């Protein structure tokens, strides 16, 4: 599954072949159908769900231990910049890469990406609420962060430049500041 996740992140679902996955995993071809009798679609669904849920840990790495919401968001987007630069703009989000491809053509994979995004929104809402934001504001901030991050990955990978990620981080910080200010005015 790790080989599939890596290849889907880099090449997308359509751009990744079964032989490529098996070769990257150093596994016999028959083992793929042994573990994934539904073939590439079943593997894709499992990869999306597993790797997508692993990305929830980014909230625990960057947001939860931060002394405040603002520094957590800044660290989160700085990590996105570092990842893009370290990988030569090859790595982004494996969920968004697949979601863009399959949203209107493959219902099981679309549903898997939707489930992952929903889990991210729920987890982010919980983390941001621990900083004292009302749940609706924490949810708004989470959706803003996910939207900005995913859009920035697309632009950065295409442009081979991290400016979009820096702008996305700053925009998310602006929303966080506004939401925090509204909380104190209640």
URUR-V141879 format. One record per run of one state. SS is the DSSP state (a for helix, b for strand, c for the rest). FROM is the first residue (numbers start at 1). TO is the last residue. If there is no record, write none. Layout:
BEGIN
ss->SS from->FROM to->TO
ss->SS from->FROM to->TO
END
This chain:
BEGIN
ss->c from->1 to->1
ss->a from->2 to->11
ss->c from->12 to->17
ss->a from->18 to->25
ss->c from->26 to->28
ss->a from->29 to->35
ss->c from->36 to->38
ss->a from->39 to->54
ss->c from->55 to->56
ss->a from->57 to->64
ss->c from->65 to->68
ss->a from->69 to->86
ss->c from->87 to->93
ss->a from->94 to->102
ss->c from->103 to->106
ss->a from->107 to->129
ss->c from->130 to->134
ss->a from->135 to->159
ss->c from->160 to->162
ss->a from->163 to->185
ss->c from->186 to->186
END
